[in-house]
Amino acid sequence: MRSKRPTSRRRTSRTTATAAATVLLTIGATITASTSPATAAPTPITHDDFNSDGYRDLVVSAPGGTVSGKKGAGYVAVLYGSATGLSTSRRATFSMSTPGVEGLAQTGDRFGQATATADVDRDGYDDLVVGAPGKDIGSAVDAGSATVLFGSATGLHATDSRWLREITPVAGNRFGMALAAGWFKVDDSAVAIISKSTLWAFSFEVMFYGRVMTSDYSALSLYVPEGFRPASLTMGDYNKDRADDLVILGTGSYGEAGLYGRAVYVSGGRGGWADHYEISGGGAVGASGDVNKDGYTDLVVGSPTERDSAGNPSGAGVIQVQFGGPGGPGSPTGGSNKQFWTQNSPGVPGVNRVGDRFGGAVTVGDIDGDGYGDVAIGAPGNDMGTALDAGTVWVMRGSPTGLTTNGIRTLSQSPRAVPGTPEKADQFGGALRLIDADRNLRASLIASAPGEDTNDGRVWVFPGTSGGLSTNRSWSFNGGTLHAPAVDARFGETLAAHGR
């Protein structure tokens, strides 16, 4: 890549976990690492803030990018927030060819396939975790790995970056396929990483005198339905106990009925992960935020491959809101009843069609500054006229009763003020992120079309205003804008989600 790279030295980590043959998923927490000297700092107030300047930063992944001549090695780009919002001139790019990042770029690494942010070392700067599920380790093809890039006063850097993998790499395990980061103990942060069969937790505890890390083990076995396929993670404090909880999102199957959504909830607490149960209803993707402003984090789940209860076409997609409460989402004490939404729901523009993938991406944030979490929903398979799979995004407002169709909007590349034109396989809405990068208390929508220009990919920014999202001030960029690899990069395939 042509962007400037910081010089750095390596910092490594290894971990272990236990697993029983009869258990589909095992949660193992292992804490073994070393950090550079650090002084105590308060817990950061702002999420996604890698330089702790009070403005949120944006991470865009391009897992298909060619790096050092290796196709699909992948990279991530960081755009830093400021009083004027996001700008492509305030940026940095990282890959496995960046000096200080352990390992070498390989064909098919897919560095950036999954990303998550949180202040994992508790130094006052948010950090970035990047998954590379296609990483080959020795002879173990697609064993997978993850890299932690640490924040600083100058932003993210590769100096002392941490490389994570399974203690015994297994071919096809795809470690790093899904990530989450947060405070799963009341006073301790951790990174959760999924492989094909195991959920790992890594903690990074900085000692007051510098480099030494503490070491600990804990394991929680999860018995989940046969055929459950983990796909992604989301987290939040759903029961308001000051510790983040984790939701494992995925799919199951009903034979010929096709894929349907499933999810497992794991509660955090003073001692770390504890109680767990299967949520009634789930999906492959999810996001977290307070939709009804009751102080509990709510869970928004997208199930893009699913048909709804009315028997609409498989693959049309459905989303649901599971409200937080003392017992967490989906429990008898979880709060109000669930909400389900499709394109056929009253007040929602559109019609359910096979392959629309409504709910293929979801994100929560306050767009208009009223204190309620609004939700953007992507349907990357939605057709626009003759442009198949051009993609569309719906934006629904939060309210005391949850999501409402009052003021609902649809966004695509078709309005004259929005850069671009809907084209076949653009997949607009393939990834979404609501983020307040200029600290005006109104989140802007970041929407990607990873299939744009035959899989080069592109990202759009729709600024938030008191009246909602602005299309007149929207703008877009791609890998080429950042002087990074653009051809077949799938730029914008993922947008990093924050922890606490």
HELIX and SHEET records of a PDB file:
HELIX    1   1 GLY A  255  ALA A  257  5                                   3    
HELIX    2   2 GLU A  452  ASN A  455  1                                   4    
HELIX    3   3 GLY A  480  LEU A  482  5                                   3    
SHEET    1   A 6 ARG A  10  THR A  12  0                                        
SHEET    2   A 6 HIS A 157  LEU A 164  1                                        
SHEET    3   A 6 SER A 145  PHE A 150 -1                                        
SHEET    4   A 6 ASP A 127  ALA A 132 -1                                        
SHEET    5   A 6 ALA A 114  ALA A 118 -1                                        
SHEET    6   A 6 ALA A 497  HIS A 498  1                                        
SHEET    1   B 5 ALA A 178  LYS A 185  0                                        
SHEET    2   B 5 ASP A 188  ILE A 194 -1                                        
SHEET    3   B 5 LEU A 199  PHE A 202 -1                                        
SHEET    4   B 5 LEU A  25  THR A  30  1                                        
SHEET    5   B 5 TYR A 217  LEU A 222 -1                                        
SHEET    1   C 3 LEU A  58  ALA A  62  0                                        
SHEET    2   C 3 TYR A  75  LEU A  79 -1                                        
SHEET    3   C 3 ARG A  91  SER A  95 -1                                        
SHEET    1   D 4 ARG A 229  GLY A 236  0                                        
SHEET    2   D 4 ASP A 245  SER A 253 -1                                        
SHEET    3   D 4 LEU A 259  VAL A 266 -1                                        
SHEET    4   D 4 HIS A 276  ILE A 279 -1                                        
SHEET    1   E 4 VAL A 285  GLY A 289  0                                        
SHEET    2   E 4 ASP A 298  SER A 303 -1                                        
SHEET    3   E 4 VAL A 318  GLN A 322 -1                                        
SHEET    4   E 4 GLN A 339  TRP A 341 -1                                        
SHEET    1   F 4 ALA A 361  GLY A 365  0                                        
SHEET    2   F 4 ASP A 374  ALA A 379 -1                                        
SHEET    3   F 4 THR A 392  ARG A 397 -1                                        
SHEET    4   F 4 THR A 404  LEU A 411 -1                                        
SHEET    1   G 4 ALA A 431  ILE A 435  0                                        
SHEET    2   G 4 SER A 444  ALA A 449 -1                                        
SHEET    3   G 4 ARG A 458  PHE A 462 -1                                        
SHEET    4   G 4 TRP A 475  PHE A 477 -1                                        
SHEET    1   H 2 GLY A 464  THR A 465  0                                        
SHEET    2   H 2 GLY A 468  LEU A 469 -1                                        
END                                                                             
